[in-house]
Amino acid sequence: QVRLVESGGGLVQAGGSLRLSCAASGSSFSIRTMGWDRQAPGKQRELVARISSGDTINYADSVKGRFTISRDNAKNTMYLQMNSLKPEDTAVYYCKAVATNRGAIMPVWGQGTQVTVSS
């Protein structure tokens, strides 16, 4: 079983920065693509950014130039550096990954971390 745990959310003023982390744990697994989604109240969940095992990166247009996704494969950890935050970035941010575990390929989700940006 593979588990993802997020950390780093919180309350910040507009224009501020936060750094989210997502650590994967388990036994006999490897991580392929990792990414971040977010869901604001009353809205659908949306992709924020994703990074492949080969470091191919995609961003939502709304965060390009402000957010940076990265990963440390040795630590099975992914990061999301969020700068110039806006009130519309307020949401629950979910870490996700495609993991290989004992020959099976499976999607894995974290429990989510709240990011609140005040105006």
C-alpha positions in Angstrom: 0.0 0.0 0.0 1.2 3.5 -0.9 0.3 6.5 1.2 0.7 10.2 0.5 0.8 12.8 3.2 0.6 16.5 2.5 1.9 19.4 4.7 2.6 23.1 4.5 -0.9 24.5 4.0 -2.1 27.5 6.1 -3.3 31.1 6.1 -1.4 33.7 4.2 -2.1 37.3 3.0 -2.4 38.0 -0.7 1.0 38.4 -2.3 2.5 35.9 0.1 4.0 32.5 -0.4 3.5 29.0 0.9 5.3 25.7 0.2 3.4 22.5 0.1 5.1 19.1 0.5 3.8 15.6 -0.3 5.7 12.6 1.0 5.0 9.1 -0.3 5.5 6.1 1.9 5.0 2.4 1.8 6.8 -0.8 0.7 7.9 -2.1 -2.6 6.7 0.8 -4.6 7.8 3.4 -7.2 6.2 6.7 -8.1 5.5 7.7 -11.7 3.6 11.0 -12.3 2.9 13.2 -9.3 0.7 16.2 -9.2 -1.4 18.7 -7.2 -5.1 19.3 -7.6 -7.2 21.8 -5.7 -10.9 22.2 -4.9 -12.4 25.5 -3.8 -15.8 25.6 -2.1 -18.6 25.1 -4.6 -16.2 24.4 -7.5 -15.0 21.3 -9.3 -11.6 19.9 -8.5 -9.0 21.1 -10.9 -5.4 20.3 -11.9 -2.8 22.7 -10.5 0.4 21.1 -11.7 1.9 17.8 -12.4 5.4 16.4 -12.9 6.3 13.1 -14.6 9.1 10.7 -13.5 11.1 12.3 -16.4 10.4 15.8 -15.0 8.0 16.8 -17.7 5.9 19.6 -16.1 2.5 21.0 -16.8 0.7 23.9 -15.0 -2.8 25.3 -15.1 -2.8 28.6 -16.8 -4.0 30.3 -13.7 -0.8 29.5 -11.8 1.8 29.7 -14.5 4.6 32.0 -13.4 3.6 31.9 -9.8 3.8 28.2 -8.8 6.7 25.8 -9.1 6.4 22.1 -8.8 9.4 19.9 -8.1 10.2 16.5 -6.8 13.0 14.7 -4.9 12.9 11.1 -6.1 15.4 9.9 -3.5 13.0 11.1 -0.8 9.8 10.2 -2.7 8.7 13.8 -2.0 7.0 16.4 -4.2 6.8 20.1 -3.5 4.7 23.0 -4.7 6.2 26.5 -4.2 3.4 29.0 -4.4 4.3 32.7 -4.7 2.3 35.8 -5.3 -0.8 34.1 -3.9 -4.2 35.4 -4.7 -7.5 35.0 -2.8 -8.7 32.9 -5.7 -6.0 30.3 -4.8 -7.9 29.5 -1.7 -8.8 25.8 -1.8 -8.0 22.4 -0.4 -4.9 21.2 -2.2 -4.6 17.4 -2.9 -1.5 15.5 -3.7 -1.8 12.7 -6.2 0.4 10.1 -7.7 0.5 7.2 -10.0 2.3 4.5 -8.2 3.6 1.0 -9.1 3.3 -1.4 -6.2 4.0 -5.1 -6.5 3.4 -5.1 -10.2 0.1 -3.1 -10.0 -0.3 0.4 -11.2 -2.6 2.5 -9.1 -3.7 6.1 -8.4 -3.1 7.4 -4.9 -4.5 10.5 -3.2 -3.5 12.4 -0.1 -6.0 13.7 2.4 -5.7 17.3 1.4 -4.3 20.5 3.0 -6.1 23.8 3.3 -4.7 26.9 1.7 -6.4 30.2 2.6 -5.4 33.5 1.0 -6.8 36.6 2.6 -7.2 39.8 0.7 
